[in-house]
Amino acid sequence: MARSFPSLIHLRSRLALATVVVLLAVAACGSSSSTSVPSVGPSLVAPTPAGSRPSSPAVLTFVSPTPNEVVTGTTLHVVLTLQGATIVPATTTNISPTTGHVHLYVDNALVSMNYQLTQDLPVHPGTYVMYAEFVAADHAPFDPRVKTPEIIFTVH
């Protein structure tokens, strides 16, 4: 039933490389003095215990695609709405419940970390499950998580 996107392997490789580069840069910035360098967001290092993350008033919903939509062509136009929060392009460990960005998942695989509410994704024929999550500026989820319901769409 589920098929992978043609560019997912390339995207995942780039994401993994970027994560390693960030972690190495933070490690290289360490010193023996008493001052410390802000750490990389918990989602890049390790999961955080339940309840240790802030909650957010945000509500994230899909406008497009709609549940059970049949899409033709090679591009899926994704449109989301966000209420109660703002998208910010900067990554920081100084998080706020009302600022962050969107992670987009297809078939439970992260396909995009987006700093806007619209995006075009390359697709090929198949049936997919997609959801989006509004995450804090450090890339880690809020508690409770701010996610859209999963939607199923088919590409012909």
VOGU-3710 file (C-alpha; in Angstrom, 3 decimals, decimal comma):
1> marsfpslih> 0,000/0,000/0,000  2,632/2,584/0,979  5,318/3,654/-1,445  8,235/5,968/-0,867  8,773/9,277/-2,592  11,593/9,304/-5,171  13,476/12,062/-3,347  13,033/10,716/0,208  16,367/8,898/0,284  18,174/12,049/-0,821
11> lrsrlalatv> 16,236/14,177/1,704  16,898/11,745/4,552  20,615/11,654/3,673  20,791/15,448/3,688  18,897/15,617/6,993  21,190/13,042/8,595  24,288/14,882/7,348  22,946/18,230/8,610  22,226/16,709/12,028  25,768/15,319/12,277
21> vvllavaacg> 27,277/18,663/11,224  25,228/20,543/13,863  26,149/18,071/16,594  29,845/18,228/15,677  29,769/22,029/15,599  28,210/22,188/19,049  30,730/19,674/20,394  33,616/21,637/18,880  32,400/24,822/20,551  32,667/23,330/24,031
31> sssstsvpsv> 35,314/24,583/26,403  36,634/23,838/29,863  35,396/27,166/31,244  32,296/27,454/33,392  30,249/29,054/30,609  28,342/26,699/28,400  27,186/26,722/24,806  23,428/26,254/24,323  22,691/22,656/23,447  21,091/21,396/20,268
41> gpslvaptpa> 17,354/20,743/20,590  16,368/17,596/22,458  14,832/15,989/19,368  18,275/15,933/17,749  20,003/14,482/20,786  17,585/12,298/22,741  13,898/12,088/23,586  12,794/14,178/26,547  10,812/12,744/29,441  7,044/13,238/29,328
51> gsrpsspavl> 5,931/16,519/30,849  9,278/18,283/30,436  8,183/20,122/27,275  5,945/23,208/27,184  2,406/22,981/25,847  1,256/25,115/22,932  -2,119/26,702/22,173  -1,518/26,126/18,451  -3,998/24,335/16,211  -2,666/22,947/12,904
61> tfvsptpnev> -5,025/21,745/10,158  -4,834/20,597/6,544  -6,553/22,632/3,855  -5,083/20,542/1,041  -4,982/17,688/0,366  -8,305/16,692/1,840  -8,942/13,251/3,344  -9,257/10,553/0,661  -8,418/13,027/-2,119  -7,280/11,571/-5,442
71> vtgttlhvvl> -4,380/13,558/-6,886  -3,182/13,420/-10,478  0,226/14,489/-11,678  3,674/14,440/-10,134  3,272/17,207/-7,544  1,157/17,373/-4,392  0,296/20,895/-3,245  0,132/20,910/0,573  -1,624/23,779/2,361  -1,951/24,059/6,150
81> tlqgativpa> -3,490/26,585/8,513  -2,029/27,484/11,895  -4,011/29,210/14,642  -2,643/30,439/17,961  1,006/30,433/16,929  3,501/31,806/14,404  6,005/30,138/12,078  9,567/31,342/12,720  12,594/30,554/10,545  15,214/30,615/13,300
91> tttnispttg> 16,266/27,550/15,229  16,923/28,228/18,892  16,875/26,512/22,257  15,020/29,528/23,703  11,583/28,125/22,912  8,136/29,692/23,116  4,756/27,923/23,080  3,588/30,175/20,241  6,531/29,987/17,848  7,969/27,124/15,819
101> hvhlyvdnal> 7,748/25,442/12,446  6,088/22,482/10,719  7,326/18,919/10,292  5,528/17,048/7,515  5,340/13,236/7,595  4,328/10,850/4,821  3,920/7,183/5,743  5,473/8,016/9,148  8,657/9,333/7,523  9,722/12,957/7,999
111> vsmnyqltqd> 9,752/14,469/4,514  9,962/18,178/5,320  10,870/20,701/7,997  8,976/23,694/6,714  9,020/27,374/7,668  5,817/28,149/5,781  2,318/26,723/5,510  2,428/25,735/1,832  4,665/23,314/0,008  4,839/21,280/-3,187
121> lpvhpgtyvm> 5,985/17,670/-2,828  7,039/15,363/-5,660  4,806/12,270/-5,765  4,234/9,163/-7,819  1,260/6,771/-8,008  0,235/5,135/-4,759  -1,760/5,587/-1,583  -0,210/7,507/1,288  -0,871/8,543/4,879  0,213/12,062/5,825
131> yaefvaadha> 0,187/14,240/8,925  1,857/17,474/9,971  3,155/18,584/13,350  3,829/22,051/14,721  7,074/21,808/16,692  9,054/24,254/18,806  11,926/26,255/17,345  14,343/23,628/18,714  12,670/20,977/16,468  11,274/19,043/19,439
141> pfdprvktpe> 7,534/18,494/19,933  5,307/20,297/22,380  3,576/18,341/25,149  0,932/17,464/24,196  1,946/17,227/20,563  0,327/19,646/18,087  -0,523/17,402/15,129  -3,079/17,289/12,373  -5,217/14,190/12,104  -3,730/11,691/9,655
151> iiftvh> -5,154/11,909/6,163  -5,017/9,366/3,395  -4,587/10,483/-0,210  -4,040/8,630/-3,463  -1,927/9,658/-6,441  -2,977/8,432/-9,907
//
